[in-house]
């Protein structure tokens, strides 16, 4: 059960993670059923899981959020009370649950699952709809309170206080839900360590990965030096990060390398990100069906992330594609096997970030050195097959009691 419909290609992040892990379970001989809410424009992706052998039941959401909320209150008046007691995103999951509840009931009766998986801490309350005897795992794609805390660090005044307050509400909310689960799976070692300091139950780490057989390094192409940023642009840490780079670092790059070009690729660019395309040397591509051509012509991939939580799949994608990376410290957080200077360069000051980009654009040998080591690490530690095997072993152990 996940609030994000899993699909590939193009799902990215949590959607891609769940797609590949479900697919691996099928490859290992298991029957898998996914249940998700979907917006009308997402229904085109619903067959992606089915094509991989996963049964996929979806609850269609109204296009209007107001209509969706009114329907939820009509179906379950307790949603109004939850508006006072629940964190914002958990309340959204309560709204979704009014549409998912019947699908989950049918799944339990007809499929008689051995084990259930709930995706995302904000949806952890969905486990209350399962029989108490059914073992369950919650996958923490990130700790949502980290996201609010990091946002608070960049805010001030009342806004910062509200963000810190919401972070604390999330922390308390998740700690109340965790005892229902046999285990929690974190994607970041940093977050797993923090959670272990707060909660004495079972915590495992299964990072987010990629298909390293599908993503393979392409030879660098001739042409102007190219820098690539990729990510869901409607996600605030991504839009903030690329604006920071464009404002604070990119001018220093183009002063040194006037023909350098920056491509910004991802779904949902807002007006302030689209406006970056009016600047010299910057193209805002928007959503694309496949990232392969953009990685193929990139010389350097940037991950200028200033806020957020979890791990950045864009780091692992760039590693698998054999491209040199420049990241902020937060951009590669939670990947303990990744070593600055060996697999990527790390800078938090915009001028140093720009200098590292310039250095790599000018030094083909250094780019290749970083890229080869990063690719080797991606194959060894972050391929979906190995990660899926780890999740299968965990689920089998949970199901066996």
C-alpha positions in Angstrom: 0.0 0.0 0.0 1.6 3.3 -1.1 0.2 6.8 -1.8 2.5 7.1 -4.8 1.5 4.9 -7.8 4.7 2.9 -8.6 5.7 3.0 -12.3 8.7 3.0 -14.6 10.1 4.4 -16.7 9.8 7.9 -15.5 8.5 7.3 -12.0 11.7 8.2 -10.1 12.1 8.5 -6.4 9.6 6.6 -4.3 7.5 5.5 -7.3 10.5 3.9 -9.0 11.7 2.3 -5.8 8.4 0.5 -5.2 8.1 -0.5 -8.8 11.5 -2.2 -8.9 11.1 -3.9 -5.5 7.7 -5.2 -6.4 9.0 -6.5 -9.7 11.9 -8.2 -8.0 9.5 -10.0 -5.7 7.7 -11.3 -8.7 11.0 -12.5 -10.3 11.7 -14.4 -7.1 8.4 -16.3 -7.4 6.0 -14.3 -5.2 2.5 -13.0 -5.9 2.3 -9.3 -5.3 -0.6 -6.9 -5.1 -0.2 -3.1 -5.0 -2.9 -0.7 -3.8 -2.6 3.0 -4.5 -4.7 6.2 -5.0 -4.2 7.8 -8.4 -5.1 11.1 -10.0 -6.8 11.0 -13.4 -3.6 11.9 -15.2 -1.8 9.1 -13.5 -4.0 6.3 -14.7 -1.9 5.9 -17.9 0.9 4.6 -15.7 -1.3 2.0 -13.9 -0.4 -0.8 -16.3 3.4 -0.4 -15.7 3.2 -2.7 -12.6 0.8 -5.1 -14.3 3.3 -5.5 -17.2 5.9 -6.6 -14.6 3.6 -9.2 -13.2 2.2 -7.3 -10.2 -1.5 -7.1 -9.6 -2.4 -3.4 -9.3 -5.6 -2.0 -7.8 -6.1 1.7 -7.9 -8.6 4.1 -6.3 -9.3 7.1 -8.6 -9.0 10.4 -6.9 -11.0 13.4 -8.0 -9.1 16.0 -9.9 -10.2 18.7 -7.3 -8.6 18.5 -3.9 -11.6 20.3 -2.4 -14.0 17.8 -3.8 -11.7 15.0 -2.6 -11.7 16.4 1.0 -15.5 16.9 1.0 -16.1 13.3 -0.2 -13.7 12.0 2.5 -15.5 13.9 5.3 -18.9 12.6 4.0 -17.5 9.0 4.0 -15.9 9.3 7.4 -16.7 12.4 9.6 -13.7 11.5 11.8 -11.5 13.1 9.1 -12.6 16.5 10.6 -11.3 15.6 14.0 -8.0 14.3 12.4 -7.6 17.8 10.9 -6.8 19.0 14.4 -4.7 16.1 15.7 -2.8 14.8 12.6 0.2 16.3 10.8 -0.7 17.8 7.4 0.5 15.0 5.2 -0.8 12.3 7.5 -4.2 14.1 7.3 -3.9 13.8 3.5 -3.3 10.1 3.8 -6.4 9.9 6.0 -8.4 11.4 3.1 -6.9 8.9 0.7 -7.8 6.1 3.1 -11.5 6.7 2.7 -11.1 5.6 -1.0 -8.6 2.8 -0.3 -10.3 1.2 2.6 -12.6 -1.0 0.5 -9.8 -2.1 -1.8 -7.7 -3.1 1.2 -10.6 -5.0 2.7 -11.1 -7.0 -0.5 -7.3 -7.6 -0.8 -7.2 -9.1 2.7 -10.3 -11.3 2.1 -9.5 -12.4 -1.4 -5.7 -12.6 -1.4 -5.1 -13.6 2.2 -1.6 -12.0 2.2 1.3 -13.4 4.2 2.7 -9.9 4.8 1.8 -6.3 4.1 4.1 -3.4 3.2 3.1 0.3 3.8 5.1 2.9 1.9 6.0 6.2 3.6 5.8 7.3 7.2 2.9 9.7 6.5 0.8 6.6 5.4 1.8 4.5 8.4 -1.7 4.9 9.9 -3.1 2.7 7.1 -1.9 -0.3 8.9 -4.9 0.1 11.2 -7.0 -1.2 8.4 -5.2 -4.6 8.4 -6.0 -7.5 10.7 -4.0 -7.3 13.9 -2.5 -10.7 13.2 -1.1 -9.8 9.8 2.6 -9.0 10.0 3.6 -5.7 8.3 6.6 -3.7 7.3 6.7 0.1 6.9 9.1 1.6 4.4 10.4 5.0 5.4 11.4 6.7 2.2 12.4 9.5 4.4 11.7 10.8 7.9 9.2 13.6 7.1 10.2 15.5 10.2 13.7 15.8 8.7 12.1 17.5 5.7 10.4 20.0 7.9 13.4 20.6 10.1 15.6 21.3 7.1 13.0 23.7 5.7 12.9 25.5 9.0 16.7 26.1 8.9 16.2 28.2 5.8 13.1 30.0 7.1 12.8 32.7 9.8 10.3 34.1 12.3 6.8 32.6 12.6 7.3 30.5 9.5 10.3 28.7 11.0 8.4 28.1 14.2 5.5 26.6 12.3 7.9 24.3 10.4 9.6 23.1 13.5 6.3 22.5 15.2 5.1 20.4 12.3 8.4 18.4 12.4 7.7 17.6 16.0 4.2 16.6 15.3 5.4 14.2 12.6 8.0 12.7 15.0 5.4 12.0 17.6 3.0 10.7 15.0 5.4 8.1 13.6 6.6 6.9 17.0 2.9 6.2 17.8 2.4 4.2 14.6 5.6 2.1 14.7 4.7 -0.5 17.3 2.0 -1.9 14.8 4.8 -3.0 12.5 7.2 -6.0 12.8 10.0 -3.8 11.3 10.7 -0.5 9.7 12.9 -0.2 6.6 14.8 3.1 6.2 16.5 4.1 3.0 19.2 6.3 4.7 21.7 5.1 7.3 21.6 8.5 8.9 17.9 8.3 9.4 18.0 4.7 10.5 20.5 5.7 13.3 18.4 8.6 14.4 15.3 6.4 14.5 17.1 3.8 16.5 17.9 6.4 19.1 14.1 7.0 19.5 12.5 3.6 19.0 13.6 0.2 20.2 11.8 -1.9 17.6 13.4 -3.5 14.6 15.0 -1.1 12.1 16.6 -2.2 8.8 18.3 -0.1 6.1 17.5 -0.9 2.4 18.6 2.0 0.3 17.1 3.3 -2.9 18.8 2.0 -6.0 18.7 1.7 -9.8 18.7 -0.9 -12.5 22.4 -0.9 -13.4 21.8 -3.3 -16.3 19.4 -0.8 -17.9 21.4 2.3 -16.9 24.9 2.0 -18.5 27.6 4.5 -19.2 27.6 6.1 -22.6 30.8 7.6 -24.2 31.0 11.3 -23.7 29.8 13.2 -26.7 31.5 16.1 -28.5 30.1 19.5 -28.2 29.9 22.3 -25.6 30.6 21.3 -21.9 27.2 20.2 -20.5 26.0 20.2 -16.9 22.9 18.3 -16.0 20.3 18.7 -13.1 17.5 16.1 -12.9 14.7 15.7 -10.4 11.0 16.3 -9.8 10.9 20.0 -10.1 7.6 20.4 -8.2 9.4 19.1 -5.1 10.5 22.2 -3.2 14.1 21.0 -2.3 14.7 20.4 -6.0 13.3 23.7 -7.2 15.1 25.6 -4.5 18.4 23.8 -5.1 18.5 24.5 -8.8 17.5 28.1 -8.3 20.4 28.4 -5.8 22.8 27.0 -8.3 21.5 29.2 -11.1 21.7 32.3 -9.0 24.8 31.8 -6.9 27.1 29.3 -8.8 26.2 29.3 -12.5 27.5 32.8 -13.3 30.9 31.9 -11.9 30.9 28.7 -14.2 30.1 30.7 -17.3 32.7 33.4 -16.5 35.3 30.6 -16.7 33.7 28.5 -19.5 31.5 30.8 -21.6 30.1 28.0 -23.8 29.0 25.8 -20.8 25.4 24.7 -21.0 23.1 23.7 -18.1 20.1 21.4 -18.8 17.3 21.1 -16.1 15.2 18.0 -16.6 12.2 16.9 -14.6 8.4 16.9 -14.0 6.4 19.9 -12.8 8.7 23.0 -13.2 7.0 26.0 -11.7 7.2 29.5 -13.2 10.3 30.5 -11.3 12.1 27.4 -12.6 10.9 27.8 -16.1 12.2 31.4 -16.0 15.7 30.1 -15.6 15.5 29.0 -19.2 15.7 32.7 -20.2 19.2 33.0 -18.8 22.2 32.5 -21.0 23.4 28.9 -21.3 20.4 27.4 -19.4 17.7 25.1 -20.9 14.7 24.0 -18.9 13.7 20.7 -20.6 10.8 19.7 -18.3 9.5 16.1 -18.2 11.0 13.5 -20.5 10.1 9.8 -21.1 13.7 8.6 -20.7 16.8 10.3 -19.1 19.3 8.3 -21.2 20.0 11.0 -23.8 20.5 13.6 -21.2 23.0 11.6 -19.1 24.7 10.6 -22.4 25.6 14.2 -23.3 26.3 15.4 -19.8 29.9 15.9 -18.7 28.9 16.7 -15.1 25.8 16.0 -13.0 25.0 18.5 -10.2 23.0 17.8 -7.0 22.7 21.2 -5.3 20.3 20.1 -2.5 19.9 22.4 0.5 16.9 20.9 2.3 15.0 17.6 2.4 15.3 14.1 3.8 15.9 10.5 2.7 18.5 9.9 0.0 18.7 11.3 -3.5 18.1 8.7 -6.2 19.6 11.2 -8.7 23.0 10.6 -7.1 22.7 6.8 -7.7 21.3 7.3 -11.2 24.3 9.5 -12.1 26.7 7.0 -10.6 25.1 4.1 -12.6 25.3 6.3 -15.8 29.0 6.8 -15.3 29.0 10.6 -14.9 31.0 12.8 -12.6 29.0 14.4 -9.8 29.2 17.6 -7.8 26.9 17.6 -4.8 26.2 19.6 -1.6 26.7 17.7 1.7 22.9 17.1 2.0 22.7 15.9 -1.6 24.5 12.7 -0.8 23.4 12.3 2.8 22.6 8.7 3.9 24.9 6.9 1.4 27.6 5.6 3.6 29.6 3.8 0.9 29.9 7.0 -1.2 33.1 8.8 -0.4 33.8 12.5 -1.3 36.8 12.8 -3.5 36.5 9.2 -4.6 33.0 8.9 -6.0 32.0 12.6 -6.2 33.0 16.1 -5.2 31.2 17.9 -2.4 30.8 21.6 -1.8 28.3 23.7 0.1 29.7 27.2 -0.7 28.4 28.3 -4.1 31.7 29.6 -5.2 33.4 26.3 -4.3 30.6 24.4 -5.9 31.1 26.4 -9.1 34.9 25.9 -9.0 34.4 22.1 -8.7 32.1 22.1 -11.7 34.6 24.1 -13.7 37.5 21.8 -12.6 35.6 18.7 -13.8 34.5 20.3 -17.1 38.1 21.1 -17.9 39.7 17.8 -16.6 38.5 14.8 -18.6 40.8 12.5 -16.7 39.4 13.5 -13.3 35.9 13.1 -14.6 36.6 9.6 -15.8 38.3 8.6 -12.6 35.3 9.7 -10.5 32.8 8.2 -12.9 34.5 4.7 -13.1 34.6 4.4 -9.3 31.0 5.6 -8.9 29.8 3.2 -11.5 31.5 0.3 -9.8 30.0 1.2 -6.5 26.5 1.5 -8.0 26.7 -2.0 -9.5 28.0 -3.4 -6.2 25.8 -1.8 -3.7 22.8 -0.1 -5.4 21.4 -2.4 -8.0 17.7 -3.2 -7.5 18.3 -7.0 -7.8 20.5 -7.1 -4.7 18.3 -4.6 -2.8 15.2 -6.6 -3.8 16.8 -9.7 -2.5 17.4 -8.0 0.8 13.8 -6.9 1.0 12.5 -10.4 0.1 14.6 -11.9 2.9 13.2 -9.4 5.4 9.6 -9.9 4.3 10.1 -13.7 4.4 11.4 -13.4 8.0 8.6 -11.2 9.1 6.0 -13.4 7.5 7.4 -16.5 9.2 7.2 -14.7 12.6 
